[in-house]
Amino acid sequence: GHQQINARIAYNEIDLVLLFTDPNTTDPWDDSQMIETIRHCDKQNAVIATNLASAELAIVENLLREDLNMFEVAGAMERLSREYGQTQEQIAERLAVSQSQVANKLRLLCLPLPVRERILAEGLTERHARALLRLPEEALMQALDKIVARRLNVSATEEMIEKIAQAVKNVIENHQQLIATNEETTDEAGRWYGFDNH
């Protein structure tokens, strides 16, 4: 109902309200409820749209604002793709940016929410965030701790993450090699004692 919607608007959980009927004519809510919701939207800068086209336009206009952080931009782009079927090329054209910029923004959403929040809280850049994408999830927070503690710039961050990523790769390869060696040893023992695992 309208009370739940108003509450979510107040907590910035909703930035766009889509009405499939015209609020100036027939509406399932009474006038006082509609006015209350409009006031909530106005106070929180949430958008009211009366059809899908105006809702899509509102998202695009929102993307053109300069006060959005990198993850808000990425989320809006993802929403255009998921809800309105926009391709990366179409999104890029509407925003007058390159397709690679759209792709790079969308990749940021692969970072877990706590990592995104930490990046914003520490004032790190988008290039810091993109560098972190090379690491497995379990290594992200530890890498962030080092970036913040050492106050690493982008270049130093990329260098550190390259070393971490290579170390992780070596561990995985050594583990796989150990498993393969154990399997060979088991097979050899089987043949020695007169049975074959295959």
C-alpha positions in Angstrom: 0.0 0.0 0.0 0.9 3.7 -0.1 2.3 3.7 3.5 4.9 1.0 2.6 5.8 2.9 -0.5 6.2 6.2 1.4 8.4 4.5 4.0 10.7 3.1 1.3 10.9 6.5 -0.4 11.8 8.1 3.0 14.6 5.6 3.5 15.9 6.2 -0.1 15.1 2.6 -1.1 12.9 3.8 -4.0 14.1 6.5 -6.4 11.3 6.1 -9.0 7.5 5.6 -8.5 5.7 4.3 -11.6 2.0 4.9 -11.9 0.1 3.0 -14.5 -2.9 5.3 -14.2 -3.0 9.1 -14.4 -2.9 10.7 -10.9 -4.9 13.6 -12.2 -7.9 11.3 -13.2 -8.7 7.8 -12.1 -6.5 6.3 -9.4 -6.8 3.4 -6.8 -5.6 5.8 -4.1 -7.6 8.7 -2.8 -6.4 12.3 -3.3 -4.9 12.6 0.2 -2.8 9.5 -0.2 -1.6 10.6 -3.6 -0.6 14.0 -2.3 1.3 12.4 0.6 3.3 10.2 -1.8 4.0 13.1 -4.1 5.3 15.1 -1.1 7.6 12.2 -0.1 8.9 12.0 -3.7 9.6 15.7 -3.8 11.4 15.7 -0.5 13.6 12.7 -1.4 14.1 13.7 -5.0 12.4 10.6 -6.2 10.8 10.6 -9.6 7.1 9.9 -10.4 6.4 8.5 -13.8 3.0 7.5 -15.4 4.3 5.1 -18.0 7.3 3.0 -18.9 8.6 5.5 -21.5 8.7 8.3 -19.0 10.2 6.0 -16.4 13.0 5.0 -18.8 13.6 8.6 -19.6 13.8 9.5 -15.9 16.5 6.8 -15.4 18.5 8.3 -18.3 18.1 11.8 -17.0 19.2 10.6 -13.5 22.4 9.1 -15.1 23.3 12.5 -16.5 23.5 14.0 -13.0 27.0 14.7 -11.7 26.5 13.8 -8.1 26.1 10.0 -8.6 28.8 7.7 -7.4 30.3 5.0 -9.7 28.1 2.2 -8.3 24.9 4.3 -8.6 25.7 4.9 -12.3 26.4 1.2 -12.8 23.2 0.2 -11.1 21.1 2.6 -13.3 22.8 1.2 -16.4 22.1 -2.3 -15.3 18.5 -1.3 -14.7 18.1 0.0 -18.2 19.5 -3.3 -19.5 17.4 -5.5 -17.3 14.1 -3.7 -17.2 14.0 -2.0 -20.6 16.1 -4.4 -22.7 18.7 -1.8 -23.6 22.0 -3.1 -25.0 25.3 -1.7 -23.9 25.6 0.0 -27.3 22.2 1.6 -26.9 23.0 2.8 -23.4 26.3 4.2 -24.6 24.6 6.0 -27.4 22.0 7.6 -25.1 24.6 8.8 -22.7 27.1 9.8 -25.3 29.9 7.6 -23.9 31.7 4.6 -25.4 30.5 1.0 -25.1 33.6 0.1 -23.2 32.8 2.7 -20.6 29.4 1.1 -20.1 30.9 -2.3 -19.9 33.5 -1.2 -17.3 30.8 0.4 -15.2 28.6 -2.7 -15.3 31.6 -4.9 -14.2 31.8 -2.9 -11.0 28.6 -4.6 -9.9 30.5 -7.8 -9.6 32.1 -6.5 -6.4 30.2 -7.5 -3.3 28.1 -4.8 -1.6 30.4 -4.5 1.5 33.4 -4.0 -0.8 31.5 -1.3 -2.7 30.5 0.5 0.5 34.1 0.4 1.8 35.5 1.8 -1.5 33.1 4.7 -1.3 33.7 5.3 2.4 37.5 5.4 1.8 37.1 7.8 -1.2 38.8 5.4 -3.6 38.5 5.9 -7.3 36.8 3.8 -10.0 40.2 2.6 -11.2 40.9 1.3 -7.7 37.6 -0.5 -7.9 38.3 -2.0 -11.3 41.7 -3.2 -10.2 40.1 -5.2 -7.4 38.0 -7.1 -9.9 41.0 -9.3 -10.6 40.9 -10.8 -7.1 38.8 -13.6 -5.8 36.1 -12.5 -3.4 37.8 -13.8 -0.3 40.9 -11.7 -1.0 39.1 -8.4 -1.6 38.8 -7.0 2.0 42.4 -7.8 2.8 43.5 -6.1 -0.3 41.4 -3.1 0.6 42.9 -2.9 4.0 46.4 -2.7 2.5 45.3 -0.1 -0.1 43.9 2.1 2.7 46.6 1.6 5.2 49.4 2.3 2.7 47.4 5.0 1.0 48.2 3.5 -2.4 47.6 5.4 -5.6 46.1 3.6 -8.6 49.4 2.6 -10.1 50.7 1.1 -6.8 47.3 -0.6 -6.2 47.5 -2.2 -9.7 51.0 -3.4 -9.0 50.1 -4.9 -5.6 47.0 -6.6 -7.0 49.1 -8.0 -9.9 51.3 -9.7 -7.3 48.4 -11.0 -5.3 46.6 -12.3 -8.4 49.8 -14.1 -9.5 50.3 -15.6 -6.0 46.7 -16.8 -6.0 47.2 -18.3 -9.5 50.3 -20.1 -8.3 48.5 -21.6 -5.3 45.7 -22.9 -7.5 48.1 -24.4 -10.0 50.2 -26.0 -7.3 47.0 -27.4 -5.7 45.8 -28.8 -9.1 49.3 -30.3 -9.7 49.2 -31.9 -6.2 45.8 -33.5 -6.9 47.0 -34.8 -10.3 50.2 -36.2 -8.7 48.1 -38.0 -6.0 45.8 -39.5 -8.6 48.8 -40.8 -10.6 50.3 -42.3 -7.4 47.0 -44.0 -6.6 46.8 -45.4 -10.1 50.4 -46.7 -9.9 49.7 -48.3 -6.5 46.6 -49.9 -8.0 48.5 -51.4 -10.9 51.3 -52.6 -8.5 48.8 -54.5 -6.3 47.0 -56.0 -9.3 43.9 -53.7 -9.7 43.3 -50.6 -11.9 41.1 -47.7 -10.9 40.2 -47.2 -14.5 
